[in-house]
Amino acid sequence: MVKIAGLLIAVLVALAPGPASADDLDPELRETFILANTEFTIFHEIGHAAIDQFDLPVLGLEEDAADLIAAMSMIYGHQVEADIRQSELLLMAAEIWIAEWRGEGKYSDNRHAYWDVHSLAIQRFYNIVCLVYGSNPDALPDLLDTEALPAERGFVCDKIYQQARQTMQWVLETYGRDEESRNPGFGIVVEFEEPATQVQRRMKRLLQRSTMVSRLATEISARLDWPEDILLRFARCPGNPDAYYNARVAEVTICYELLEHFEKAITEQGVEMTERVCANPATRRLFGERAGCPEGSETGAAR
């Protein structure tokens, strides 16, 4: 289950100027933010499905394992090796987590329960940033030794990434689909329920127009030899902005309310998010132009 506490926390001390208000945010940036968060959510829940369907061994918390599957799947993108363009999307999706960490209770009713099966949002943030950096340190040298990735953690990220890569390769080699697949007819089946609100209808149109969901369903179906169909359902969940996998019926549910939450986060926290992007030299270089970063806005990003 995806706890609505974000994934990446770029805790930057000095904030630089960016868009003056949420209305100044690039509309394409808004949509990319929503799609990136939705993509991570899909991969996270499909990770739970894979753990259940293939009885994968899990050392530690299953939620951490699902995060790893989601992050590595986004890092790879359409490739068999790390794709820097997909890493950009993962870093963008991450920004929602700092908003959640700093404002627990503002976007959801409950504060973090320390007995919960999910790691703290800030821990999940650093785990994902570490994987992004470890996947391609030569392309992201200015991410190291910033508030987003302290050097003490960054120095071991290459090893952590290689461990995660080895794990993903084992899963694909052991349960991947090939010409001798035993279950060639099964895969991810997508279903959209009728939305309840105008915002939900807009989110549904965005997902369908982008073709992101159908593309992911096709790719995930082709990569693993699923023993049965997995239903990926976008549904109404009044009062529950969440996503979850139901093992009893082999069904992943993504709540429209969660997509509304993503839009609310970028609307209410967009300016602060872009300021953090602009303050960090690595994220500013990757998508600073789309975030509206002015020249010289990376001051103060380093530790």
ChimeraX attribute file (.defattr): number of C-alpha atoms within 10 A of each C-alpha:
attribute: neighborCount
match mode: 1-to-1
recipient: residues
	/A:1	20
	/A:2	22
	/A:3	19
	/A:4	22
	/A:5	25
	/A:6	23
	/A:7	34
	/A:8	28
	/A:9	29
	/A:10	28
	/A:11	20
	/A:12	19
	/A:13	15
	/A:14	16
	/A:15	21
	/A:16	22
	/A:17	19
	/A:18	24
	/A:19	18
	/A:20	12
	/A:21	13
	/A:22	16
	/A:23	11
	/A:24	13
	/A:25	20
	/A:26	15
	/A:27	11
	/A:28	11
	/A:29	17
	/A:30	19
	/A:31	17
	/A:32	16
	/A:33	25
	/A:34	26
	/A:35	23
	/A:36	22
	/A:37	23
	/A:38	21
	/A:39	21
	/A:40	24
	/A:41	24
	/A:42	22
	/A:43	23
	/A:44	27
	/A:45	27
	/A:46	25
	/A:47	22
	/A:48	24
	/A:49	22
	/A:50	19
	/A:51	18
	/A:52	15
	/A:53	16
	/A:54	15
	/A:55	9
	/A:56	12
	/A:57	10
	/A:58	12
	/A:59	8
	/A:60	8
	/A:61	11
	/A:62	17
	/A:63	21
	/A:64	18
	/A:65	19
	/A:66	24
	/A:67	24
	/A:68	24
	/A:69	25
	/A:70	23
	/A:71	28
	/A:72	26
	/A:73	23
	/A:74	25
	/A:75	26
	/A:76	18
	/A:77	19
	/A:78	13
	/A:79	11
	/A:80	10
	/A:81	13
	/A:82	20
	/A:83	17
	/A:84	20
	/A:85	13
	/A:86	21
	/A:87	25
	/A:88	19
	/A:89	22
	/A:90	27
	/A:91	27
	/A:92	25
	/A:93	24
	/A:94	26
	/A:95	28
	/A:96	29
	/A:97	23
	/A:98	23
	/A:99	26
	/A:100	24
	/A:101	22
	/A:102	14
	/A:103	13
	/A:104	16
	/A:105	12
	/A:106	12
	/A:107	18
	/A:108	17
	/A:109	10
	/A:110	10
	/A:111	14
	/A:112	19
	/A:113	10
	/A:114	9
	/A:115	7
	/A:116	9
	/A:117	13
	/A:118	20
	/A:119	18
	/A:120	18
	/A:121	25
	/A:122	20
	/A:123	13
	/A:124	23
	/A:125	26
	/A:126	22
	/A:127	21
	/A:128	24
	/A:129	27
	/A:130	25
	/A:131	25
	/A:132	28
	/A:133	24
	/A:134	21
	/A:135	27
	/A:136	19
	/A:137	17
	/A:138	9
	/A:139	11
	/A:140	18
	/A:141	12
	/A:142	18
	/A:143	24
	/A:144	23
	/A:145	17
	/A:146	22
	/A:147	20
	/A:148	25
	/A:149	25
	/A:150	16
	/A:151	15
	/A:152	10
	/A:153	14
	/A:154	23
	/A:155	16
	/A:156	12
	/A:157	23
	/A:158	18
	/A:159	14
	/A:160	17
	/A:161	21
	/A:162	14
	/A:163	12
	/A:164	19
	/A:165	20
	/A:166	12
	/A:167	14
	/A:168	16
	/A:169	14
	/A:170	12
	/A:171	16
	/A:172	14
	/A:173	13
	/A:174	12
	/A:175	17
	/A:176	17
	/A:177	19
	/A:178	13
	/A:179	6
	/A:180	8
	/A:181	14
	/A:182	12
	/A:183	14
	/A:184	17
	/A:185	12
	/A:186	16
	/A:187	22
	/A:188	23
	/A:189	16
	/A:190	15
	/A:191	12
	/A:192	14
	/A:193	12
	/A:194	13
	/A:195	19
	/A:196	14
	/A:197	13
	/A:198	9
	/A:199	15
	/A:200	20
	/A:201	14
	/A:202	14
	/A:203	22
	/A:204	19
	/A:205	12
	/A:206	15
	/A:207	17
	/A:208	13
	/A:209	10
	/A:210	14
	/A:211	11
	/A:212	15
	/A:213	18
	/A:214	15
	/A:215	11
	/A:216	17
	/A:217	20
	/A:218	14
	/A:219	15
	/A:220	19
	/A:221	21
	/A:222	17
	/A:223	15
	/A:224	23
	/A:225	24
	/A:226	25
	/A:227	15
	/A:228	14
	/A:229	16
	/A:230	25
	/A:231	20
	/A:232	22
	/A:233	18
	/A:234	22
	/A:235	20
	/A:236	21
	/A:237	17
	/A:238	10
	/A:239	11
	/A:240	14
	/A:241	21
	/A:242	19
	/A:243	26
	/A:244	20
	/A:245	23
	/A:246	16
	/A:247	13
	/A:248	6
	/A:249	10
	/A:250	15
	/A:251	20
	/A:252	25
	/A:253	21
	/A:254	26
	/A:255	24
	/A:256	29
	/A:257	25
	/A:258	26
	/A:259	24
	/A:260	17
	/A:261	19
	/A:262	26
	/A:263	19
	/A:264	14
	/A:265	21
	/A:266	23
	/A:267	15
	/A:268	14
	/A:269	18
	/A:270	27
	/A:271	21
	/A:272	21
	/A:273	23
	/A:274	28
	/A:275	26
	/A:276	29
	/A:277	31
	/A:278	30
	/A:279	29
	/A:280	29
	/A:281	24
	/A:282	22
	/A:283	23
	/A:284	22
	/A:285	15
	/A:286	19
	/A:287	19
	/A:288	23
	/A:289	13
	/A:290	15
	/A:291	25
	/A:292	21
	/A:293	22
	/A:294	15
	/A:295	10
	/A:296	11
	/A:297	22
	/A:298	25
	/A:299	13
	/A:300	16
	/A:301	26
	/A:302	20
	/A:303	13
